[in-house]
Amino acid sequence: MSNIQQAGTFALGSHTVKRLGYGAMQLAGPGVFGPPKDHDAAVAVLREAVAQGVDHIDTSDFYGPHVTNRLIREALAPYPKDLVIVTKIGARRGADRSWLPAFSAEALTQAVHDNLRNLGLEVIDVVNLRIMFDTHGPAEGSIEAPLTVLAELQRQGLVRHIGLSNVTSTQIKEGRRIAEIVCVQNQYNLAHRGDDALIDELARDGIAYVPFFPLGGFNPLQSSTLSDVAQRLGATPMQVALAWLLRRAPNILLIPGTSSVAHLRENLTAAELKLSDDVLRELDGMATAA
């Protein structure tokens, strides 16, 4: 078993989770659409993640759609008592594989029920409201209407905690006036540092920050600095990138995704990687150079 507890823990609503989790997006087919290339391998990755000590998994019913949640249920139900499943709503997939907003009250309510059914749950631990004003990144605009719908579903007992995804600082402030926000999920990594101030602000308030695309996502991180550091440490560039995120702030929870058991184990080993202050300064220079 990997020693992921070395990364520490942080609060995720009423739960305390290890800071290194798993993101299920890559278990779906190419372009996060359709079934996996290897169904048995996808199931094996999920079971290995839990066997390695992972206690929170990030997913969504619009991955596939409906693919990753059904895989999670098949692989892991009945679920371990300490496993926290985090999903997101607010988007849907077009027949052409496009990512489309799904903000109406009917769409959001249906999405929660779809997640419950496909995961085999009576209540979802955390539901992130994914804001889709711009598919390429956060864009300003009121989130009151869709968040009010999600808060009502929480009052009905279908959702335990609420988070936000792809949001601005202004939207987070608006959201916190409507409901308790336990986590924020935005794009952030060594080279994409736009949320630096926000991460520190959320840390002060005890709110988890969950970077998606921690390794660059569809455009993997590529840097001679990162490669050089990794070579010196006897690690992979991706392990170094994850270790840097763990050092960046105590409220960062990581959900690196993979469809490979070997790659999963490699990612989780990042919890054991030690970065000196000199190495941290060297890596911080990547953002300055970007």
C-alpha positions in Angstrom: 0.0 0.0 0.0 1.2 3.5 -0.8 1.9 5.8 2.1 -0.5 8.5 1.0 -1.2 9.5 4.6 2.2 11.3 4.4 0.3 14.0 2.4 -1.8 14.8 5.5 -5.6 15.3 5.7 -8.0 18.1 5.3 -11.7 18.7 6.0 -14.2 18.2 3.2 -17.4 19.2 4.8 -18.2 16.9 7.7 -15.5 14.5 6.5 -11.8 14.5 7.0 -10.1 13.0 4.0 -6.5 12.2 2.9 -5.3 15.0 0.6 -4.5 12.6 -2.3 -7.6 11.2 -3.9 -8.6 10.0 -7.4 -10.4 11.5 -10.3 -12.5 9.2 -12.4 -12.9 11.2 -15.6 -10.3 9.3 -17.6 -12.2 6.0 -17.0 -14.7 6.9 -19.8 -13.9 6.5 -23.4 -11.9 8.9 -25.6 -12.9 12.5 -25.1 -14.6 11.5 -21.9 -17.4 10.0 -24.1 -18.7 6.4 -24.2 -17.5 3.3 -22.5 -13.8 2.6 -21.5 -11.5 0.9 -24.0 -11.0 -1.8 -21.3 -13.9 -2.2 -18.9 -12.1 -4.7 -16.6 -9.0 -2.4 -16.4 -11.3 0.5 -15.3 -12.8 -1.5 -12.6 -9.4 -2.6 -11.5 -8.1 1.0 -11.2 -11.0 1.9 -8.9 -10.5 -1.1 -6.7 -6.7 -0.4 -6.5 -7.3 3.2 -5.6 -9.3 2.2 -2.5 -6.8 -0.6 -1.7 -4.0 2.0 -1.8 -5.9 4.1 0.8 -7.7 6.6 -1.3 -10.8 7.8 0.6 -12.3 10.4 -1.9 -13.2 9.9 -5.5 -14.2 12.7 -7.9 -16.7 11.9 -10.6 -19.7 13.2 -12.6 -22.7 11.6 -14.3 -21.8 13.7 -17.4 -18.6 11.7 -17.8 -19.5 9.3 -20.5 -22.3 10.2 -19.9 -23.3 7.8 -17.1 -20.2 5.7 -17.6 -17.9 6.5 -14.7 -20.6 6.5 -12.0 -21.8 3.0 -13.1 -18.2 1.8 -13.1 -17.7 3.2 -9.6 -20.9 1.4 -8.4 -19.8 -1.9 -10.0 -16.3 -1.7 -8.7 -16.9 -0.4 -5.1 -20.5 -0.9 -3.9 -21.2 -1.6 -1.2 -19.0 1.3 -0.5 -16.4 1.5 2.3 -17.7 3.6 5.2 -14.9 6.1 4.9 -15.2 6.6 1.1 -16.4 10.1 0.1 -17.8 10.4 -3.4 -17.8 13.9 -4.9 -19.8 14.6 -8.1 -20.7 17.6 -10.1 -23.7 18.9 -12.0 -24.4 21.9 -14.3 -23.3 20.4 -17.7 -24.4 17.8 -20.1 -22.9 16.1 -23.2 -24.2 16.7 -26.7 -24.4 13.9 -29.2 -21.4 15.5 -30.9 -19.4 15.1 -27.7 -19.7 18.8 -26.9 -19.9 20.1 -23.3 -23.1 22.1 -22.8 -24.6 24.1 -19.9 -27.4 22.4 -18.0 -28.5 25.1 -15.5 -32.3 24.9 -15.4 -34.0 23.7 -12.3 -35.3 20.6 -14.1 -31.8 19.8 -15.5 -30.1 20.2 -12.1 -32.7 18.2 -10.3 -32.5 15.4 -12.9 -28.7 15.4 -12.6 -28.8 14.9 -8.9 -31.2 12.0 -9.3 -29.1 10.5 -12.1 -26.0 10.6 -9.9 -27.9 9.0 -7.1 -29.3 6.2 -9.2 -26.1 5.4 -11.2 -23.9 5.5 -8.0 -26.5 3.5 -6.0 -26.7 6.1 -3.2 -29.5 7.6 -1.2 -27.5 10.8 -0.5 -24.4 12.2 -2.3 -21.6 13.4 0.0 -20.6 16.4 -2.0 -22.1 17.9 -5.2 -20.1 20.6 -7.0 -22.1 23.1 -9.1 -20.1 23.4 -12.3 -20.5 26.9 -13.8 -20.6 26.9 -17.6 -20.8 30.6 -18.6 -17.6 29.9 -20.5 -16.4 26.3 -21.2 -12.7 27.5 -21.3 -12.6 28.9 -17.8 -14.4 31.0 -15.1 -16.5 33.9 -16.4 -18.5 36.4 -14.3 -22.2 36.1 -13.9 -24.7 35.4 -11.1 -24.9 31.9 -9.8 -27.8 32.5 -7.5 -30.5 30.7 -9.6 -28.8 27.4 -10.1 -27.2 27.3 -6.6 -30.6 28.0 -5.0 -31.9 24.9 -6.8 -29.0 22.8 -5.4 -29.4 24.2 -1.9 -33.1 23.1 -2.0 -32.0 19.6 -3.0 -29.6 19.7 0.0 -32.5 20.7 2.2 -34.5 17.7 0.9 -31.7 15.4 2.1 -30.4 14.3 -1.3 -27.1 16.2 -1.0 -24.9 16.4 2.1 -22.5 19.2 1.1 -22.1 21.7 -1.7 -19.1 22.9 -3.7 -18.4 25.1 -6.7 -16.4 24.5 -9.8 -15.0 26.8 -12.5 -15.8 29.9 -10.6 -14.5 33.4 -9.8 -13.9 34.9 -6.4 -17.0 37.1 -6.8 -19.1 34.0 -7.5 -17.7 32.2 -4.5 -18.7 35.2 -2.3 -22.2 35.1 -3.8 -22.4 31.4 -3.3 -21.4 31.5 0.4 -24.4 33.9 1.0 -26.7 31.2 -0.3 -25.2 28.0 1.1 -22.2 26.6 2.9 -19.5 26.0 0.4 -17.1 23.2 1.4 -14.8 23.1 -1.6 -13.9 24.9 -4.8 -12.7 23.1 -7.9 -10.9 25.2 -10.5 -8.1 24.7 -12.9 -4.7 25.1 -11.2 -1.2 23.6 -11.6 2.4 24.5 -11.7 2.0 26.6 -14.8 -1.6 27.8 -14.4 -1.4 29.9 -11.2 -4.3 32.3 -11.6 -5.9 31.2 -8.3 -2.9 31.8 -6.0 -4.6 34.5 -3.9 -7.9 32.6 -3.9 -6.3 29.4 -2.6 -4.8 31.3 0.4 -8.1 33.0 1.1 -10.0 29.7 1.1 -7.3 28.1 3.3 -7.9 30.8 6.0 -11.6 29.9 5.9 -11.1 26.2 6.1 -12.5 25.5 2.6 -10.9 22.9 0.4 -9.4 23.7 -3.0 -9.4 20.9 -5.5 -7.4 21.7 -8.7 -8.6 20.0 -11.8 -6.1 19.3 -14.5 -3.3 19.2 -11.8 -1.1 17.7 -14.4 -2.2 19.9 -17.3 -5.3 17.9 -18.4 -5.7 17.6 -22.1 -2.4 19.5 -22.5 0.0 17.8 -20.1 2.6 19.9 -18.4 5.9 20.1 -20.3 8.8 22.0 -18.9 12.6 21.5 -19.0 12.6 22.8 -15.4 10.1 20.2 -14.3 12.0 17.5 -16.1 15.4 18.5 -14.7 14.0 18.6 -11.1 12.4 15.2 -11.6 15.6 13.6 -12.9 17.6 14.9 -9.9 15.0 13.5 -7.5 14.7 10.2 -9.2 11.0 10.9 -9.8 8.7 11.5 -12.8 7.7 15.0 -13.8 4.1 14.3 -12.9 5.1 13.1 -9.4 7.0 16.3 -8.8 4.0 18.4 -10.1 1.7 16.7 -7.6 4.2 17.0 -4.8 4.5 20.7 -5.5 0.7 21.1 -5.2 0.7 19.3 -1.9 3.3 21.7 -0.6 1.6 24.7 -2.1 -1.2 25.0 0.5 -2.7 22.7 3.2 -6.2 23.0 1.9 -5.4 21.6 -1.6 -6.9 18.2 -2.2 -5.6 16.3 -5.3 -7.7 14.1 -7.7 -5.2 13.0 -10.4 -6.9 10.7 -12.8 -5.7 7.7 -14.8 -7.0 4.5 -16.4 -3.8 2.6 -15.6 -3.1 0.8 -12.3 0.6 1.4 -12.7 0.1 5.1 -13.3 -2.3 5.3 -10.3 0.4 3.9 -8.0 3.0 6.3 -9.5 0.7 9.2 -8.8 0.0 8.2 -5.2 3.7 7.9 -4.5 3.9 11.7 -4.9 2.8 11.9 -1.3 6.2 10.5 -0.2 8.3 12.9 -2.4 10.1 15.6 -0.4 10.8 19.0 -2.1 13.4 21.3 -0.6 12.9 25.0 -0.4 15.4 25.5 -3.2 13.5 23.1 -5.4 10.2 24.8 -4.6 11.7 28.2 -5.7 12.9 26.6 -8.9 9.5 25.2 -9.7 7.8 28.4 -8.7 9.8 30.0 -11.5 7.8 28.0 -14.0 4.8 30.3 -13.5 7.0 33.4 -13.8 8.3 32.1 -17.1 4.9 31.1 -18.4 
